[in-house]
Amino acid sequence: METRGLIAPETIAAARDHYEEAGPAAQVVVRETAKAMSFDAAEYDERVTGEVVETARDALFASLLEVHVADRDAFDEWLADTDRYASEDVELLGSEHVDRIVWHAAPFAESVVAATFHEEEAAATGTLRRNAFGRIYRDQLRRAAE
């Protein structure tokens, strides 16, 4: 089993802290991207909205989520060995008949999101992270920001 990523919050409070920390980085990324696209001040003000920066923050946070990559047997063994999750806690994207899997576990939500893949590990990891963000984090983090 391989582990990738930096963010593995045990609590929603820890997730909120990481999400807040991603805000300034997202602003810098958006500003530098707009500069590379030669936006003048007026175009920047018109096109770079709060929604654009929020989307960048969401994508940055999601892209840093910790994921585990393994074969299906290792995932099944991990699931059996954990006291936190049962098979009904797993939301599986893809086919049950594929031999490789990537997953993200969120203890505070008692949830695991997993995606199967045959060869395209990077694509499966990206899909998983976006789905984990949307299914586990988005609503809770947005409520905290209100």
Solvent accessible surface area in square Angstrom, and as a share of the most:
residue,aa,sasa,rsa
1,M,129,0.58
2,E,88,0.39
3,T,72,0.42
4,R,89,0.32
5,G,34,0.33
6,L,140,0.70
7,I,9,0.05
8,A,46,0.36
9,P,3,0.02
10,E,94,0.42
11,T,69,0.40
12,I,34,0.17
13,A,58,0.45
14,A,32,0.25
15,A,0,0.00
16,R,85,0.31
17,D,87,0.45
18,H,63,0.28
19,Y,3,0.01
20,E,94,0.42
21,E,121,0.54
22,A,8,0.06
23,G,10,0.10
24,P,82,0.51
25,A,43,0.33
26,A,1,0.00
27,Q,95,0.42
28,V,70,0.40
29,V,83,0.48
30,V,15,0.09
31,R,108,0.39
32,E,82,0.37
33,T,68,0.40
34,A,4,0.03
35,K,131,0.55
36,A,88,0.68
37,M,112,0.50
38,S,94,0.60
39,F,35,0.15
40,D,90,0.47
41,A,80,0.62
42,A,73,0.57
43,E,58,0.26
44,Y,65,0.25
45,D,110,0.57
46,E,135,0.61
47,R,125,0.46
48,V,24,0.14
49,T,64,0.37
50,G,58,0.56
51,E,134,0.60
52,V,62,0.36
53,V,29,0.16
54,E,57,0.26
55,T,82,0.48
56,A,23,0.18
57,R,39,0.14
58,D,11,0.05
59,A,61,0.48
60,L,48,0.24
61,F,0,0.00
62,A,6,0.04
63,S,57,0.37
64,L,58,0.29
65,L,0,0.00
66,E,44,0.20
67,V,0,0.00
68,H,28,0.13
69,V,2,0.01
70,A,4,0.03
71,D,64,0.33
72,R,53,0.19
73,D,110,0.57
74,A,32,0.25
75,F,5,0.02
76,D,67,0.35
77,E,115,0.51
78,W,52,0.18
79,L,24,0.12
80,A,86,0.66
81,D,108,0.56
82,T,29,0.17
83,D,152,0.79
84,R,134,0.49
85,Y,17,0.07
86,A,40,0.31
87,S,79,0.51
88,E,144,0.65
89,D,42,0.22
90,V,30,0.17
91,E,69,0.31
92,L,51,0.25
93,L,34,0.17
94,G,62,0.59
95,S,46,0.30
96,E,120,0.54
97,H,175,0.78
98,V,36,0.21
99,D,80,0.41
100,R,69,0.25
101,I,0,0.00
102,V,0,0.00
103,W,0,0.00
104,H,2,0.01
105,A,20,0.16
106,A,0,0.00
107,P,25,0.16
108,F,51,0.21
109,A,35,0.27
110,E,120,0.54
111,S,23,0.15
112,V,0,0.00
113,V,0,0.00
114,A,0,0.00
115,A,4,0.03
116,T,17,0.10
117,F,17,0.07
118,H,126,0.56
119,E,135,0.61
120,E,117,0.53
121,E,47,0.21
122,A,87,0.68
123,A,59,0.46
124,A,9,0.07
125,T,14,0.08
126,G,22,0.21
127,T,48,0.28
128,L,0,0.00
129,R,37,0.14
130,R,154,0.56
131,N,37,0.19
132,A,0,0.00
133,F,4,0.02
134,G,28,0.27
135,R,119,0.44
136,I,13,0.07
137,Y,0,0.00
138,R,91,0.33
139,D,91,0.47
140,Q,49,0.22
141,L,2,0.01
142,R,74,0.27
143,R,149,0.54
144,A,46,0.36
145,A,62,0.48
146,E,174,0.78
